[in-house]
């Protein structure tokens, strides 16, 4: 029996770490710069994390700001320190 593949990929965890360290919403472009990937790749992974309910996207006229969902952060911290 094959082990289940995690839904979280490497860029997902790097984006999550970047947002966690920032402690504030960041535009996708800043996330891309900090992780070292292109804007389209960052955008793809941010949308993926949004579908997994890990992050929340706030769209403004010119920017798409991303932050970690508070409910996900609580669950994550509970698992981390359990």
Legacy VTK file of the C-alpha trace (Angstrom):
# vtk DataFile Version 3.0
C-alpha trace
ASCII
DATASET POLYDATA
POINTS 82 float
0.000 0.000 0.000
1.408 3.380 -1.035
1.524 6.157 1.557
-0.830 9.059 0.885
0.787 12.051 -0.751
0.539 15.253 1.218
-1.601 17.967 -0.313
0.977 20.532 0.810
3.903 20.904 -1.606
7.309 22.551 -1.163
6.296 25.977 -2.526
3.141 25.788 -0.429
5.188 25.462 2.747
7.602 28.216 1.669
4.695 30.569 0.983
3.102 29.651 4.322
6.397 30.303 6.137
6.805 33.646 4.376
3.319 34.755 5.399
3.796 33.479 8.948
7.046 35.419 9.361
5.558 38.577 7.822
2.687 38.616 10.365
0.649 40.732 7.952
-1.001 40.329 4.552
1.430 40.452 1.628
0.889 41.058 -2.085
1.582 38.063 -4.308
4.538 39.904 -5.904
6.274 40.286 -2.506
5.625 36.618 -1.730
7.165 35.661 -5.092
10.226 37.821 -4.439
10.767 36.439 -0.927
10.317 32.801 -1.971
12.404 33.248 -5.127
9.804 32.212 -7.693
8.021 34.012 -10.517
4.802 35.939 -9.931
2.664 33.503 -12.009
4.007 30.534 -10.012
3.350 32.295 -6.704
-0.136 33.203 -7.890
-0.826 29.574 -8.820
0.259 28.308 -5.395
-1.579 31.076 -3.523
-4.785 30.106 -5.353
-4.108 26.479 -4.455
-3.610 27.337 -0.766
-6.805 29.361 -0.894
-8.719 26.317 -2.200
-7.223 24.255 0.652
-8.491 26.961 3.069
-4.980 27.744 4.341
-4.867 31.378 3.224
-7.365 34.139 2.654
-7.134 36.462 -0.343
-8.148 40.114 -0.137
-8.476 41.706 -3.557
-8.098 45.439 -3.951
-8.245 47.441 -7.156
-4.588 46.851 -7.964
-3.353 44.148 -5.588
-4.200 40.713 -4.358
-3.111 40.540 -0.708
-2.760 37.178 1.004
-2.863 36.237 4.674
-3.081 33.011 6.666
-6.609 32.140 7.768
-6.877 32.583 11.558
-8.792 29.317 11.993
-6.119 27.386 10.081
-3.366 29.057 12.109
-5.015 27.982 15.380
-5.265 24.350 14.201
-1.693 24.423 12.913
-0.310 25.787 16.185
-2.318 23.269 18.195
-0.824 20.401 16.138
2.647 21.912 16.299
2.677 22.186 20.080
0.703 19.017 20.860
LINES 1 83
82 0 1 2 3 4 5 6 7 8 9 10 11 12 13 14 15 16 17 18 19 20 21 22 23 24 25 26 27 28 29 30 31 32 33 34 35 36 37 38 39 40 41 42 43 44 45 46 47 48 49 50 51 52 53 54 55 56 57 58 59 60 61 62 63 64 65 66 67 68 69 70 71 72 73 74 75 76 77 78 79 80 81
